[in-house]
């Protein structure tokens, strides 16, 4: 069956284009592999939780997964309605289930859908788990003499109550701040709005209707998809805009002036608040392509900083192995271990509001105070969609050694995940507590794409280095 060969479980599951490779037949193949894994490695009697997002066909695809699992004798708790990914993960852990399946394609364009697997601990399956599931692809599934029960359950109320308890809603209400909530047509719809309504906190909610076409955007909380958010925050006179992606596990934000507050600043704000205000124990983690401001914050409070590869799976691995307070990645995934070993854009939205209330500062003022205390850190990223030959040429030349970039001497190179150049940037001399200037080239392993990241002491430096890096990459194009 050639159609089924496209099913491949990556870091967080399998994604495909609806009606092309993401078909009922292939979803059944993926579900059978998950069922075989649960039967072989978990306690199948504990059952599996299944949920779905706002995408086209998600509910019906979820029912197909439920039917396959039940046919193998695995009890299913099926979501009664649209559910955020972190709410599914929370349900898996609280119910002590054998695992969870989420039908979502997260922040991908509208034509995509996917299958995410969540492990018993309430987070993405570790690489060993995902490899094991993939090993069952195409294997026959033994049917039970009698199908197991499929119970319909609303996972949302218990999760909503848990994240509401995690923050000080009275302090947020007393602050007088007003918030814009942008759901990006995703599964986070109504969650923060519902919590704020009950608590009497002023807010405006946008893009909360169900529209599987995600009109005009991809449900990813970065530019250009949040231009409307920037305008709305200013027009509605809000003190911050809180944004979640398609399945609500990632966060984005906009300050009161309509400026984008990137994931690096969000991670830094939350880490500082947890360390300074909450004084909770544990180390701090960040991905290789994430701001080194977090290193300075961890150092100030005497905490160990773990730098790891790119992908939230590394945060999960660390959280399961040792005491980690908070961990994050460049794409807006931030996890707090006291809650879940999982990204949670909804909880982090509430926490940002809590920080503003405690510090008595708008989101823009919080960012400004961070920059003042720990040095100006500016960041940029360019995704270069280029021929495979050009991508490979650039990586080969980068590995062979580069003396300077953008007229800046290369001081050292790190290769944890991609190739990172640390540069001698004379523009940063004399700036208080100046950020290191670094450039990272990281090639996609699955498509003709090269991502270029830069952090420096000024926006001008970032633009200059990124432009020089793109020129470097395209030297291999023959043009």
Phi, psi and omega in degrees: 000097186298329185300326186281348184291346181282346182287120181214124180272121177262211183303317188238009181134206182234137177233151177201173180271127184303132178074354174262283174251339177272086183241167177301320181299315181286327175296323176296322177299314179297317181295322179296321178296318178296317179299315178298321178297313181298317180297325185273333192235344182240188175263094187300333180296338179288344176081168180235137177268137181231134180218175186208158182256202186270002185290161179302125175078000186302318182296315182291325176295322179296321179295324177297315178300316181300318181296320180296313181296316181296325180296337178269005178088014180263117179299146183235134167256109187259131181301136179282339182204179179307134189224132173294149178304313180297334177291323175296313180301319178298317180296319179302313181291313185293326180273358183054043182285164179285346179164184180213151176233127179244126175269108182193157168237026170055247185259006182293163176301167190299332184283356182262153165213174186197173178236115175257142176251134177244133184274174187302333183279358177086041178202177181300147178298135176298159180309323180295323179291314182295324177295320179296317178298315181298329179294340179269356181300129179086351178284143179294148179251122179285125182276144178285158178299327178221128180300146177286168183283140170252110182260133178269124186227140173268107182281343192290316185303315182295319178295314181301319179295323181294315181287332176293322178291336186289341184238169180262090183292329177297319179294320180296316179297316183293337181294334182080002181287149178245139188237144169261132179244118180248114183269352179052036181062019188258190187287350178281359185307128174082351186286296180296322179300318180295319179295316180293323179298312180297327183272353180074032181263129182292136179201164169231131179253138179228158179049045181259354178284158178279118176212094184298349178278348184043061191306121175081357184218166156261145183282060180238125189280055175223168174293148004272006190284350181245022176300319179296327178295316179303315181293319184292321179302315180289314183297324182269002179056049178268159180267350175190153171246128183247123191234136173237153183277191188304321179249009170069022175264349179245155183237147168224168182205158177226137180276180187295342179265001181089008178279138177289132173255108188286171184299331179296315181292323179297313178301316181295316180299313182293319180298314181298317181295316180296321181285319186274313185274310184279329181056034177286152182277166176120159179275176180238141177236156172206154179283162183300334182258020186248156188308138176277000171301326180298326177300317181292323178294314179300318181297319182301323184260013173069032180252148177286138177254124177257120173262133185221177179296173185273123183133139185291343179304328180290324176296314180301313180304316181292319181296328180281338186264333185204180183278108178243128179282307184211145177216151183206169181224166186294334187271012175099008177268117178231130180239143178236118193295333178294344178260291181205152169279065192201148170294143178210097182292332181286312176300317182294330174297313178298320180295321177300318178297322179295317178299314179303317180295315181294319183273351182056046180223143171292171181296320178298322179291325176297316179296316181298320181290326174299312182297324180291318183282319188250006179094149180290124177237113177247151191220148175209156180216140176232131175260115183260110177271102189227164177300149180303321181296320179293318179300312182293325177296316180298316181295318179298316180293324178294319179291329182290340178120132180230130183277322181207156178222130181057034181074011180250131180294138175281118183274320179198166182230139175235146187227035181299317180203086190101192181238115184249124178255128172263130192244148176273094186262106182293338179295339182271349181297129178092346177280134182297127175053042188300141176292148170295148175261122178222153179230132180238129172252126181221119183272140172290140178273354187239349182209163180286073185220134175234124179262136182239122182240148177212141169231141180203186185274357179203155178297325180296319178296318179300313181298319181295315181291318179297320178296316179295323180294320178295321176299317178301313182298316185282355174301335181271006183271347181081002181257000000 
